[in-house]
Amino acid sequence: MNASDEDLTLPDRPGVAASASPEAGAGDDATRSVHAVGIGPGNPDFLTRRAGDLLAEADVVVGFGTVVDYVADETDAELLTCGYRDEREALARFGRRVADGEVGVAVLMGDPNHSGYQFLGKVEAAVDGPVRVIPGISSVQIAASRARTPLEDSTFVTLHVRGDVTASLDRLARDVGDRHLIVIPRPYDWMPEDVAARLVDAGGDPELDALVLERLTHSDESIIRTELGTLAVDAGGDGPDDSDFSDLSVLVVRN
């Protein structure tokens, strides 16, 4: 498919399209012309060796501008950056380059398996074929380490998706106090304070340890340790000024 800006059709539910079936065959990743790579939490020290190799070998890299900026020094490829408004144009250009035989890499923050399938589904539509996912270190893994909450004893949800998150909130409410909770908030209607209030309303013990971890692995990393009830006091609002925390935060509630 030689996609143009006009005829590129993106799926209505790209995340569902991306997760519709398993990847076909293990094979050798190097034989595939397109990969979706998790770049980690943004600190290049946490870029995996495989991700670094693929970026070094790429002819063209596509991703959101804030993500691409983190790996610009890791590749000589042409960088196609986008935001939500112009992602169709950037992906169409990416699709044309891949169709012409160039090696393409799509970059996603953290691990593509955490909140990344919506963009992955759009990349697959642009190249009209399968894309090999290369997992990365995620802020979730770093948060679990900082908070000493083993993943096998934890319930993880990401609220950083479009649409209704009621089912994810219900999972957290069901497990609060029994399991550790690791949550990627959604800017800015479901920030750490809002999730805390939802958990207290559901019967969660207000004295449970709650940690908000921001900009993990960066020089300005911050970890705020408080109690669930104290965090819940400041719930409300849906703008950047309505939360004490940034959009690069993870909430952990210990059991």
Helices and strands as residue ranges (DSSP letters): H 14-18, G 29-31, E 34-38, G 44-46, H 49-57, E 60-64, H 65-71, G 72-74, E 78-82, H 87-99, E 104-108, H 117-127, E 132-134, H 139-147, G 151-153, E 154-158, H 166-175, E 180-184, H 192-201, E 209-214, E 222-227, H 228-232, G 240-242, E 249-253
